Amino acid sequence: MEMMNRAIEDAADFSDMLTKLEQRASDGHLAKTLREQVDQLEAAHARPVKRPGENRVKYRSRVYGGS
């Protein structure tokens, strides 16, 4: 009986959590935070563009520090 009650409580908690997530998704909050995180990652990993007349070796040495 104890296990059955625990399973029912867990199911109720899961449904509450799912409802909250659906509300956040419908509000657009979740999409905004994901979009902000993607923008931050892209900005952190952005590499500079090649300069005019710069060959591959010079570009790599400038960007990667000669490695």
PDB file of N, CA, C, O and CB in Angstrom:
ATOM      1  N   MET A   1       0.823  -1.197   0.000  1.00  0.00           N
ATOM      2  CA  MET A   1       0.000   0.000   0.000  1.00  0.00           C
ATOM      3  C   MET A   1       0.867   1.259   0.000  1.00  0.00           C
ATOM      4  O   MET A   1       0.561   2.257  -0.653  1.00  0.00           O
ATOM      5  CB  MET A   1      -0.936  -0.001   1.208  1.00  0.00           C
ATOM      6  N   GLU A   2       1.961   1.169   0.761  1.00  0.00           N
ATOM      7  CA  GLU A   2       2.884   2.302   0.842  1.00  0.00           C
ATOM      8  C   GLU A   2       3.441   2.641  -0.540  1.00  0.00           C
ATOM      9  O   GLU A   2       3.520   3.810  -0.918  1.00  0.00           O
ATOM     10  CB  GLU A   2       4.034   1.992   1.820  1.00  0.00           C
ATOM     11  N   MET A   3       3.822   1.617  -1.280  1.00  0.00           N
ATOM     12  CA  MET A   3       4.379   1.835  -2.616  1.00  0.00           C
ATOM     13  C   MET A   3       3.345   2.439  -3.560  1.00  0.00           C
ATOM     14  O   MET A   3       3.676   3.272  -4.405  1.00  0.00           O
ATOM     15  CB  MET A   3       4.904   0.520  -3.191  1.00  0.00           C
ATOM     16  N   MET A   4       2.108   2.020  -3.414  1.00  0.00           N
ATOM     17  CA  MET A   4       1.039   2.555  -4.261  1.00  0.00           C
ATOM     18  C   MET A   4       0.824   4.038  -3.968  1.00  0.00           C
ATOM     19  O   MET A   4       0.664   4.833  -4.893  1.00  0.00           O
ATOM     20  CB  MET A   4      -0.276   1.767  -4.044  1.00  0.00           C
ATOM     21  N   ASN A   5       0.818   4.412  -2.705  1.00  0.00           N
ATOM     22  CA  ASN A   5       0.653   5.822  -2.340  1.00  0.00           C
ATOM     23  C   ASN A   5       1.819   6.659  -2.855  1.00  0.00           C
ATOM     24  O   ASN A   5       1.622   7.773  -3.340  1.00  0.00           O
ATOM     25  CB  ASN A   5       0.529   5.972  -0.813  1.00  0.00           C
ATOM     26  N   ARG A   6       3.037   6.121  -2.749  1.00  0.00           N
ATOM     27  CA  ARG A   6       4.205   6.835  -3.224  1.00  0.00           C
ATOM     28  C   ARG A   6       4.140   7.022  -4.751  1.00  0.00           C
ATOM     29  O   ARG A   6       4.507   8.076  -5.271  1.00  0.00           O
ATOM     30  CB  ARG A   6       5.486   6.081  -2.824  1.00  0.00           C
ATOM     31  N   ALA A   7       3.678   6.003  -5.443  1.00  0.00           N
ATOM     32  CA  ALA A   7       3.552   6.095  -6.901  1.00  0.00           C
ATOM     33  C   ALA A   7       2.514   7.141  -7.296  1.00  0.00           C
ATOM     34  O   ALA A   7       2.714   7.876  -8.263  1.00  0.00           O
ATOM     35  CB  ALA A   7       3.175   4.728  -7.495  1.00  0.00           C
ATOM     36  N   ILE A   8       1.425   7.213  -6.570  1.00  0.00           N
ATOM     37  CA  ILE A   8       0.378   8.204  -6.858  1.00  0.00           C
ATOM     38  C   ILE A   8       0.911   9.610  -6.599  1.00  0.00           C
ATOM     39  O   ILE A   8       0.651  10.525  -7.381  1.00  0.00           O
ATOM     40  CB  ILE A   8      -0.890   7.938  -5.997  1.00  0.00           C
ATOM     41  N   GLU A   9       1.653   9.789  -5.508  1.00  0.00           N
ATOM     42  CA  GLU A   9       2.241  11.098  -5.209  1.00  0.00           C
ATOM     43  C   GLU A   9       3.241  11.501  -6.283  1.00  0.00           C
ATOM     44  O   GLU A   9       3.262  12.655  -6.714  1.00  0.00           O
ATOM     45  CB  GLU A   9       2.924  11.082  -3.834  1.00  0.00           C
ATOM     46  N   ASP A  10       4.056  10.572  -6.710  1.00  0.00           N
ATOM     47  CA  ASP A  10       5.034  10.863  -7.760  1.00  0.00           C
ATOM     48  C   ASP A  10       4.346  11.246  -9.063  1.00  0.00           C
ATOM     49  O   ASP A  10       4.797  12.152  -9.765  1.00  0.00           O
ATOM     50  CB  ASP A  10       5.948   9.658  -7.987  1.00  0.00           C
ATOM     51  N   ALA A  11       3.264  10.562  -9.385  1.00  0.00           N
ATOM     52  CA  ALA A  11       2.530  10.876 -10.609  1.00  0.00           C
ATOM     53  C   ALA A  11       1.913  12.267 -10.516  1.00  0.00           C
ATOM     54  O   ALA A  11       1.893  13.005 -11.501  1.00  0.00           O
ATOM     55  CB  ALA A  11       1.437   9.821 -10.873  1.00  0.00           C
ATOM     56  N   ALA A  12       1.415  12.625  -9.352  1.00  0.00           N
ATOM     57  CA  ALA A  12       0.829  13.954  -9.164  1.00  0.00           C
ATOM     58  C   ALA A  12       1.906  15.029  -9.280  1.00  0.00           C
ATOM     59  O   ALA A  12       1.686  16.074  -9.894  1.00  0.00           O
ATOM     60  CB  ALA A  12       0.122  14.049  -7.795  1.00  0.00           C
ATOM     61  N   ASP A  13       3.069  14.768  -8.688  1.00  0.00           N
ATOM     62  CA  ASP A  13       4.174  15.725  -8.791  1.00  0.00           C
ATOM     63  C   ASP A  13       4.608  15.894 -10.242  1.00  0.00           C
ATOM     64  O   ASP A  13       4.883  17.005 -10.693  1.00  0.00           O
ATOM     65  CB  ASP A  13       5.366  15.270  -7.930  1.00  0.00           C
ATOM     66  N   PHE A  14       4.667  14.779 -10.967  1.00  0.00           N
ATOM     67  CA  PHE A  14       5.069  14.835 -12.363  1.00  0.00           C
ATOM     68  C   PHE A  14       4.062  15.623 -13.193  1.00  0.00           C
ATOM     69  O   PHE A  14       4.450  16.418 -14.049  1.00  0.00           O
ATOM     70  CB  PHE A  14       5.227  13.428 -12.924  1.00  0.00           C
ATOM     71  N   SER A  15       2.794  15.409 -12.950  1.00  0.00           N
ATOM     72  CA  SER A  15       1.778  16.139 -13.721  1.00  0.00           C
ATOM     73  C   SER A  15       1.817  17.631 -13.391  1.00  0.00           C
ATOM     74  O   SER A  15       1.611  18.464 -14.274  1.00  0.00           O
ATOM     75  CB  SER A  15       0.370  15.568 -13.437  1.00  0.00           C
ATOM     76  N   ASP A  16       2.080  17.976 -12.123  1.00  0.00           N
ATOM     77  CA  ASP A  16       2.223  19.392 -11.757  1.00  0.00           C
ATOM     78  C   ASP A  16       3.411  20.018 -12.468  1.00  0.00           C
ATOM     79  O   ASP A  16       3.318  21.128 -12.992  1.00  0.00           O
ATOM     80  CB  ASP A  16       2.383  19.544 -10.237  1.00  0.00           C
ATOM     81  N   MET A  17       4.536  19.296 -12.485  1.00  0.00           N
ATOM     82  CA  MET A  17       5.726  19.800 -13.141  1.00  0.00           C
ATOM     83  C   MET A  17       5.483  19.968 -14.639  1.00  0.00           C
ATOM     84  O   MET A  17       5.893  20.966 -15.231  1.00  0.00           O
ATOM     85  CB  MET A  17       6.909  18.862 -12.891  1.00  0.00           C
ATOM     86  N   LEU A  18       4.820  18.997 -15.243  1.00  0.00           N
ATOM     87  CA  LEU A  18       4.526  19.071 -16.670  1.00  0.00           C
ATOM     88  C   LEU A  18       3.608  20.247 -16.982  1.00  0.00           C
ATOM     89  O   LEU A  18       3.792  20.918 -17.998  1.00  0.00           O
ATOM     90  CB  LEU A  18       3.891  17.768 -17.151  1.00  0.00           C
ATOM     91  N   THR A  19       2.631  20.503 -16.133  1.00  0.00           N
ATOM     92  CA  THR A  19       1.728  21.635 -16.322  1.00  0.00           C
ATOM     93  C   THR A  19       2.493  22.951 -16.251  1.00  0.00           C
ATOM     94  O   THR A  19       2.262  23.847 -17.063  1.00  0.00           O
ATOM     95  CB  THR A  19       0.611  21.613 -15.271  1.00  0.00           C
ATOM     96  N   LYS A  20       3.404  23.073 -15.283  1.00  0.00           N
ATOM     97  CA  LYS A  20       4.192  24.292 -15.153  1.00  0.00           C
ATOM     98  C   LYS A  20       5.078  24.509 -16.383  1.00  0.00           C
ATOM     99  O   LYS A  20       5.203  25.629 -16.878  1.00  0.00           O
ATOM    100  CB  LYS A  20       5.051  24.235 -13.885  1.00  0.00           C
ATOM    101  N   LEU A  21       5.686  23.434 -16.864  1.00  0.00           N
ATOM    102  CA  LEU A  21       6.521  23.553 -18.055  1.00  0.00           C
ATOM    103  C   LEU A  21       5.712  23.961 -19.277  1.00  0.00           C
ATOM    104  O   LEU A  21       6.165  24.774 -20.083  1.00  0.00           O
ATOM    105  CB  LEU A  21       7.235  22.245 -18.326  1.00  0.00           C
ATOM    106  N   GLU A  22       4.534  23.406 -19.413  1.00  0.00           N
ATOM    107  CA  GLU A  22       3.677  23.767 -20.546  1.00  0.00           C
ATOM    108  C   GLU A  22       3.249  25.225 -20.463  1.00  0.00           C
ATOM    109  O   GLU A  22       3.170  25.905 -21.486  1.00  0.00           O
ATOM    110  CB  GLU A  22       2.441  22.861 -20.597  1.00  0.00           C
ATOM    111  N   GLN A  23       2.971  25.714 -19.252  1.00  0.00           N
ATOM    112  CA  GLN A  23       2.599  27.117 -19.085  1.00  0.00           C
ATOM    113  C   GLN A  23       3.764  28.027 -19.451  1.00  0.00           C
ATOM    114  O   GLN A  23       3.577  29.040 -20.124  1.00  0.00           O
ATOM    115  CB  GLN A  23       2.145  27.389 -17.644  1.00  0.00           C
ATOM    116  N   ARG A  24       4.972  27.665 -19.005  1.00  0.00           N
ATOM    117  CA  ARG A  24       6.150  28.475 -19.335  1.00  0.00           C
ATOM    118  C   ARG A  24       6.399  28.467 -20.836  1.00  0.00           C
ATOM    119  O   ARG A  24       6.779  29.486 -21.411  1.00  0.00           O
ATOM    120  CB  ARG A  24       7.394  27.956 -18.587  1.00  0.00           C
ATOM    121  N   ALA A  25       6.188  27.329 -21.463  1.00  0.00           N
ATOM    122  CA  ALA A  25       6.403  27.237 -22.908  1.00  0.00           C
ATOM    123  C   ALA A  25       5.368  28.057 -23.659  1.00  0.00           C
ATOM    124  O   ALA A  25       5.691  28.693 -24.663  1.00  0.00           O
ATOM    125  CB  ALA A  25       6.353  25.777 -23.371  1.00  0.00           C
ATOM    126  N   SER A  26       4.122  28.049 -23.182  1.00  0.00           N
ATOM    127  CA  SER A  26       3.082  28.820 -23.863  1.00  0.00           C
ATOM    128  C   SER A  26       3.282  30.327 -23.654  1.00  0.00           C
ATOM    129  O   SER A  26       2.899  31.129 -24.505  1.00  0.00           O
ATOM    130  CB  SER A  26       1.692  28.394 -23.361  1.00  0.00           C
ATOM    131  N   ASP A  27       3.881  30.706 -22.519  1.00  0.00           N
ATOM    132  CA  ASP A  27       4.181  32.119 -22.276  1.00  0.00           C
ATOM    133  C   ASP A  27       5.351  32.597 -23.114  1.00  0.00           C
ATOM    134  O   ASP A  27       5.534  33.800 -23.303  1.00  0.00           O
ATOM    135  CB  ASP A  27       4.477  32.352 -20.807  1.00  0.00           C
ATOM    136  N   GLY A  28       6.137  31.666 -23.613  1.00  0.00           N
ATOM    137  CA  GLY A  28       7.301  32.034 -24.398  1.00  0.00           C
ATOM    138  C   GLY A  28       8.543  32.221 -23.550  1.00  0.00           C
ATOM    139  O   GLY A  28       9.606  32.553 -24.074  1.00  0.00           O
ATOM    140  N   HIS A  29       8.426  32.014 -22.246  1.00  0.00           N
ATOM    141  CA  HIS A  29       9.557  32.207 -21.341  1.00  0.00           C
ATOM    142  C   HIS A  29      10.660  31.193 -21.630  1.00  0.00           C
ATOM    143  O   HIS A  29      11.841  31.537 -21.659  1.00  0.00           O
ATOM    144  CB  HIS A  29       9.100  32.091 -19.878  1.00  0.00           C
ATOM    145  N   LEU A  30      10.269  29.961 -21.841  1.00  0.00           N
ATOM    146  CA  LEU A  30      11.246  28.906 -22.077  1.00  0.00           C
ATOM    147  C   LEU A  30      11.986  29.144 -23.380  1.00  0.00           C
ATOM    148  O   LEU A  30      13.200  28.952 -23.451  1.00  0.00           O
ATOM    149  CB  LEU A  30      10.567  27.539 -22.098  1.00  0.00           C
ATOM    150  N   ALA A  31      11.267  29.559 -24.403  1.00  0.00           N
ATOM    151  CA  ALA A  31      11.897  29.819 -25.698  1.00  0.00           C
ATOM    152  C   ALA A  31      12.863  30.997 -25.606  1.00  0.00           C
ATOM    153  O   ALA A  31      13.918  30.986 -26.240  1.00  0.00           O
ATOM    154  CB  ALA A  31      10.829  30.093 -26.769  1.00  0.00           C
ATOM    155  N   LYS A  32      12.508  32.008 -24.821  1.00  0.00           N
ATOM    156  CA  LYS A  32      13.387  33.167 -24.663  1.00  0.00           C
ATOM    157  C   LYS A  32      14.685  32.781 -23.979  1.00  0.00           C
ATOM    158  O   LYS A  32      15.764  33.192 -24.407  1.00  0.00           O
ATOM    159  CB  LYS A  32      12.687  34.266 -23.870  1.00  0.00           C
ATOM    160  N   THR A  33      14.585  31.989 -22.913  1.00  0.00           N
ATOM    161  CA  THR A  33      15.800  31.616 -22.198  1.00  0.00           C
ATOM    162  C   THR A  33      16.677  30.717 -23.064  1.00  0.00           C
ATOM    163  O   THR A  33      17.901  30.846 -23.041  1.00  0.00           O
ATOM    164  CB  THR A  33      15.454  30.911 -20.877  1.00  0.00           C
ATOM    165  N   LEU A  34      16.076  29.817 -23.819  1.00  0.00           N
ATOM    166  CA  LEU A  34      16.869  28.967 -24.703  1.00  0.00           C
ATOM    167  C   LEU A  34      17.536  29.797 -25.794  1.00  0.00           C
ATOM    168  O   LEU A  34      18.696  29.564 -26.133  1.00  0.00           O
ATOM    169  CB  LEU A  34      15.990  27.874 -25.329  1.00  0.00           C
ATOM    170  N   ARG A  35      16.813  30.753 -26.338  1.00  0.00           N
ATOM    171  CA  ARG A  35      17.360  31.614 -27.374  1.00  0.00           C
ATOM    172  C   ARG A  35      18.525  32.438 -26.818  1.00  0.00           C
ATOM    173  O   ARG A  35      19.542  32.611 -27.491  1.00  0.00           O
ATOM    174  CB  ARG A  35      16.264  32.538 -27.942  1.00  0.00           C
ATOM    175  N   GLU A  36      18.376  32.947 -25.589  1.00  0.00           N
ATOM    176  CA  GLU A  36      19.447  33.716 -24.963  1.00  0.00           C
ATOM    177  C   GLU A  36      20.679  32.845 -24.724  1.00  0.00           C
ATOM    178  O   GLU A  36      21.805  33.301 -24.918  1.00  0.00           O
ATOM    179  CB  GLU A  36      18.965  34.323 -23.641  1.00  0.00           C
ATOM    180  N   GLN A  37      20.474  31.602 -24.308  1.00  0.00           N
ATOM    181  CA  GLN A  37      21.598  30.704 -24.070  1.00  0.00           C
ATOM    182  C   GLN A  37      22.324  30.375 -25.365  1.00  0.00           C
ATOM    183  O   GLN A  37      23.553  30.309 -25.387  1.00  0.00           O
ATOM    184  CB  GLN A  37      21.120  29.423 -23.400  1.00  0.00           C
ATOM    185  N   VAL A  38      21.579  30.169 -26.439  1.00  0.00           N
ATOM    186  CA  VAL A  38      22.200  29.881 -27.730  1.00  0.00           C
ATOM    187  C   VAL A  38      22.997  31.092 -28.202  1.00  0.00           C
ATOM    188  O   VAL A  38      24.107  30.941 -28.712  1.00  0.00           O
ATOM    189  CB  VAL A  38      21.131  29.492 -28.780  1.00  0.00           C
ATOM    190  N   ASP A  39      22.447  32.280 -28.039  1.00  0.00           N
ATOM    191  CA  ASP A  39      23.166  33.496 -28.426  1.00  0.00           C
ATOM    192  C   ASP A  39      24.451  33.662 -27.629  1.00  0.00           C
ATOM    193  O   ASP A  39      25.475  34.057 -28.185  1.00  0.00           O
ATOM    194  CB  ASP A  39      22.279  34.720 -28.236  1.00  0.00           C
ATOM    195  N   GLN A  40      24.410  33.364 -26.331  1.00  0.00           N
ATOM    196  CA  GLN A  40      25.605  33.470 -25.504  1.00  0.00           C
ATOM    197  C   GLN A  40      26.665  32.466 -25.940  1.00  0.00           C
ATOM    198  O   GLN A  40      27.850  32.798 -25.985  1.00  0.00           O
ATOM    199  CB  GLN A  40      25.255  33.258 -24.033  1.00  0.00           C
ATOM    200  N   LEU A  41      26.251  31.241 -26.262  1.00  0.00           N
ATOM    201  CA  LEU A  41      27.212  30.240 -26.709  1.00  0.00           C
ATOM    202  C   LEU A  41      27.835  30.623 -28.043  1.00  0.00           C
ATOM    203  O   LEU A  41      29.040  30.470 -28.244  1.00  0.00           O
ATOM    204  CB  LEU A  41      26.542  28.880 -26.820  1.00  0.00           C
ATOM    205  N   GLU A  42      27.008  31.120 -28.948  1.00  0.00           N
ATOM    206  CA  GLU A  42      27.539  31.527 -30.250  1.00  0.00           C
ATOM    207  C   GLU A  42      28.507  32.694 -30.102  1.00  0.00           C
ATOM    208  O   GLU A  42      29.520  32.748 -30.801  1.00  0.00           O
ATOM    209  CB  GLU A  42      26.397  31.906 -31.201  1.00  0.00           C
ATOM    210  N   ALA A  43      28.212  33.620 -29.212  1.00  0.00           N
ATOM    211  CA  ALA A  43      29.100  34.756 -29.001  1.00  0.00           C
ATOM    212  C   ALA A  43      30.411  34.309 -28.359  1.00  0.00           C
ATOM    213  O   ALA A  43      31.472  34.856 -28.662  1.00  0.00           O
ATOM    214  CB  ALA A  43      28.416  35.815 -28.128  1.00  0.00           C
ATOM    215  N   ALA A  44      30.341  33.329 -27.485  1.00  0.00           N
ATOM    216  CA  ALA A  44      31.545  32.851 -26.810  1.00  0.00           C
ATOM    217  C   ALA A  44      32.466  32.102 -27.767  1.00  0.00           C
ATOM    218  O   ALA A  44      33.685  32.122 -27.598  1.00  0.00           O
ATOM    219  CB  ALA A  44      31.169  31.951 -25.642  1.00  0.00           C
ATOM    220  N   HIS A  45      31.892  31.443 -28.765  1.00  0.00           N
ATOM    221  CA  HIS A  45      32.675  30.631 -29.689  1.00  0.00           C
ATOM    222  C   HIS A  45      32.849  31.275 -31.057  1.00  0.00           C
ATOM    223  O   HIS A  45      33.258  30.613 -32.010  1.00  0.00           O
ATOM    224  CB  HIS A  45      32.032  29.292 -29.851  1.00  0.00           C
ATOM    225  N   ALA A  46      32.545  32.548 -31.154  1.00  0.00           N
ATOM    226  CA  ALA A  46      32.664  33.226 -32.439  1.00  0.00           C
ATOM    227  C   ALA A  46      34.140  33.416 -32.791  1.00  0.00           C
ATOM    228  O   ALA A  46      34.947  33.797 -31.944  1.00  0.00           O
ATOM    229  CB  ALA A  46      31.930  34.590 -32.409  1.00  0.00           C
ATOM    230  N   ARG A  47      34.471  33.149 -34.028  1.00  0.00           N
ATOM    231  CA  ARG A  47      35.840  33.337 -34.508  1.00  0.00           C
ATOM    232  C   ARG A  47      35.871  34.544 -35.427  1.00  0.00           C
ATOM    233  O   ARG A  47      34.896  34.828 -36.124  1.00  0.00           O
ATOM    234  CB  ARG A  47      36.363  32.067 -35.244  1.00  0.00           C
ATOM    235  N   PRO A  48      36.981  35.249 -35.427  1.00  0.00           N
ATOM    236  CA  PRO A  48      37.086  36.397 -36.320  1.00  0.00           C
ATOM    237  C   PRO A  48      37.139  35.957 -37.781  1.00  0.00           C
ATOM    238  O   PRO A  48      37.550  34.840 -38.096  1.00  0.00           O
ATOM    239  CB  PRO A  48      38.322  37.225 -35.974  1.00  0.00           C
ATOM    240  N   VAL A  49      36.726  36.836 -38.642  1.00  0.00           N
ATOM    241  CA  VAL A  49      36.720  36.532 -40.072  1.00  0.00           C
ATOM    242  C   VAL A  49      38.115  36.729 -40.655  1.00  0.00           C
ATOM    243  O   VAL A  49      38.963  37.415 -40.085  1.00  0.00           O
ATOM    244  CB  VAL A  49      35.695  37.418 -40.815  1.00  0.00           C
ATOM    245  N   LYS A  50      38.318  36.108 -41.799  1.00  0.00           N
ATOM    246  CA  LYS A  50      39.595  36.264 -42.482  1.00  0.00           C
ATOM    247  C   LYS A  50      39.718  37.669 -43.033  1.00  0.00           C
ATOM    248  O   LYS A  50      38.760  38.232 -43.564  1.00  0.00           O
ATOM    249  CB  LYS A  50      39.745  35.231 -43.606  1.00  0.00           C
ATOM    250  N   ARG A  51      40.906  38.224 -42.900  1.00  0.00           N
ATOM    251  CA  ARG A  51      41.173  39.553 -43.429  1.00  0.00           C
ATOM    252  C   ARG A  51      41.463  39.449 -44.918  1.00  0.00           C
ATOM    253  O   ARG A  51      41.921  38.406 -45.386  1.00  0.00           O
ATOM    254  CB  ARG A  51      42.353  40.223 -42.683  1.00  0.00           C
ATOM    255  N   PRO A  52      41.204  40.514 -45.669  1.00  0.00           N
ATOM    256  CA  PRO A  52      41.500  40.472 -47.106  1.00  0.00           C
ATOM    257  C   PRO A  52      42.994  40.228 -47.349  1.00  0.00           C
ATOM    258  O   PRO A  52      43.846  40.893 -46.761  1.00  0.00           O
ATOM    259  CB  PRO A  52      41.059  41.788 -47.785  1.00  0.00           C
ATOM    260  N   GLY A  53      43.291  39.280 -48.212  1.00  0.00           N
ATOM    261  CA  GLY A  53      44.664  38.962 -48.556  1.00  0.00           C
ATOM    262  C   GLY A  53      45.363  38.056 -47.561  1.00  0.00           C
ATOM    263  O   GLY A  53      46.549  37.767 -47.722  1.00  0.00           O
ATOM    264  N   GLU A  54      44.657  37.604 -46.539  1.00  0.00           N
ATOM    265  CA  GLU A  54      45.262  36.748 -45.519  1.00  0.00           C
ATOM    266  C   GLU A  54      45.101  35.287 -45.930  1.00  0.00           C
ATOM    267  O   GLU A  54      43.997  34.840 -46.242  1.00  0.00           O
ATOM    268  CB  GLU A  54      44.621  37.002 -44.122  1.00  0.00           C
ATOM    269  N   ASN A  55      46.201  34.554 -45.927  1.00  0.00           N
ATOM    270  CA  ASN A  55      46.089  33.150 -46.300  1.00  0.00           C
ATOM    271  C   ASN A  55      45.752  32.295 -45.079  1.00  0.00           C
ATOM    272  O   ASN A  55      45.642  32.803 -43.963  1.00  0.00           O
ATOM    273  CB  ASN A  55      47.393  32.661 -46.954  1.00  0.00           C
ATOM    274  N   ARG A  56      45.593  31.007 -45.303  1.00  0.00           N
ATOM    275  CA  ARG A  56      45.153  30.090 -44.258  1.00  0.00           C
ATOM    276  C   ARG A  56      46.149  30.038 -43.101  1.00  0.00           C
ATOM    277  O   ARG A  56      45.744  30.042 -41.938  1.00  0.00           O
ATOM    278  CB  ARG A  56      44.951  28.695 -44.836  1.00  0.00           C
ATOM    279  N   VAL A  57      47.422  29.991 -43.402  1.00  0.00           N
ATOM    280  CA  VAL A  57      48.444  29.889 -42.362  1.00  0.00           C
ATOM    281  C   VAL A  57      48.455  31.133 -41.485  1.00  0.00           C
ATOM    282  O   VAL A  57      48.520  31.021 -40.261  1.00  0.00           O
ATOM    283  CB  VAL A  57      49.824  29.673 -42.987  1.00  0.00           C
ATOM    284  N   LYS A  58      48.393  32.309 -42.085  1.00  0.00           N
ATOM    285  CA  LYS A  58      48.385  33.545 -41.306  1.00  0.00           C
ATOM    286  C   LYS A  58      47.119  33.664 -40.460  1.00  0.00           C
ATOM    287  O   LYS A  58      47.164  34.095 -39.308  1.00  0.00           O
ATOM    288  CB  LYS A  58      48.509  34.754 -42.233  1.00  0.00           C
ATOM    289  N   TYR A  59      45.990  33.272 -41.053  1.00  0.00           N
ATOM    290  CA  TYR A  59      44.716  33.322 -40.312  1.00  0.00           C
ATOM    291  C   TYR A  59      44.770  32.410 -39.094  1.00  0.00           C
ATOM    292  O   TYR A  59      44.411  32.817 -37.989  1.00  0.00           O
ATOM    293  CB  TYR A  59      43.536  32.915 -41.226  1.00  0.00           C
ATOM    294  N   ARG A  60      45.217  31.181 -39.298  1.00  0.00           N
ATOM    295  CA  ARG A  60      45.267  30.235 -38.180  1.00  0.00           C
ATOM    296  C   ARG A  60      46.253  30.675 -37.111  1.00  0.00           C
ATOM    297  O   ARG A  60      45.999  30.498 -35.919  1.00  0.00           O
ATOM    298  CB  ARG A  60      45.639  28.849 -38.679  1.00  0.00           C
ATOM    299  N   SER A  61      47.368  31.242 -37.523  1.00  0.00           N
ATOM    300  CA  SER A  61      48.322  31.694 -36.515  1.00  0.00           C
ATOM    301  C   SER A  61      47.776  32.895 -35.731  1.00  0.00           C
ATOM    302  O   SER A  61      48.051  33.039 -34.539  1.00  0.00           O
ATOM    303  CB  SER A  61      49.658  32.057 -37.177  1.00  0.00           C
ATOM    304  N   ARG A  62      47.006  33.749 -36.401  1.00  0.00           N
ATOM    305  CA  ARG A  62      46.418  34.886 -35.713  1.00  0.00           C
ATOM    306  C   ARG A  62      45.298  34.435 -34.777  1.00  0.00           C
ATOM    307  O   ARG A  62      45.235  34.878 -33.630  1.00  0.00           O
ATOM    308  CB  ARG A  62      45.888  35.905 -36.725  1.00  0.00           C
ATOM    309  N   VAL A  63      44.415  33.558 -35.255  1.00  0.00           N
ATOM    310  CA  VAL A  63      43.252  33.155 -34.479  1.00  0.00           C
ATOM    311  C   VAL A  63      43.619  32.170 -33.372  1.00  0.00           C
ATOM    312  O   VAL A  63      43.190  32.326 -32.229  1.00  0.00           O
ATOM    313  CB  VAL A  63      42.207  32.541 -35.390  1.00  0.00           C
ATOM    314  N   TYR A  64      44.404  31.170 -33.712  1.00  0.00           N
ATOM    315  CA  TYR A  64      44.701  30.112 -32.758  1.00  0.00           C
ATOM    316  C   TYR A  64      46.027  30.314 -32.027  1.00  0.00           C
ATOM    317  O   TYR A  64      46.416  29.479 -31.210  1.00  0.00           O
ATOM    318  CB  TYR A  64      44.716  28.793 -33.464  1.00  0.00           C
ATOM    319  N   GLY A  65      46.706  31.391 -32.307  1.00  0.00           N
ATOM    320  CA  GLY A  65      47.950  31.666 -31.623  1.00  0.00           C
ATOM    321  C   GLY A  65      49.100  30.804 -32.085  1.00  0.00           C
ATOM    322  O   GLY A  65      50.007  30.506 -31.308  1.00  0.00           O
ATOM    323  N   GLY A  66      49.074  30.401 -33.342  1.00  0.00           N
ATOM    324  CA  GLY A  66      50.181  29.639 -33.905  1.00  0.00           C
ATOM    325  C   GLY A  66      50.111  28.156 -33.652  1.00  0.00           C
ATOM    326  O   GLY A  66      51.031  27.433 -34.034  1.00  0.00           O
ATOM    327  N   SER A  67      49.057  27.668 -33.024  1.00  0.00           N
ATOM    328  CA  SER A  67      48.976  26.226 -32.769  1.00  0.00           C
ATOM    329  C   SER A  67      48.339  25.470 -33.906  1.00  0.00           C
ATOM    330  O   SER A  67      48.202  24.249 -33.836  1.00  0.00           O
ATOM    331  CB  SER A  67      48.207  25.963 -31.509  1.00  0.00           C
TER     332      SER A  67
END
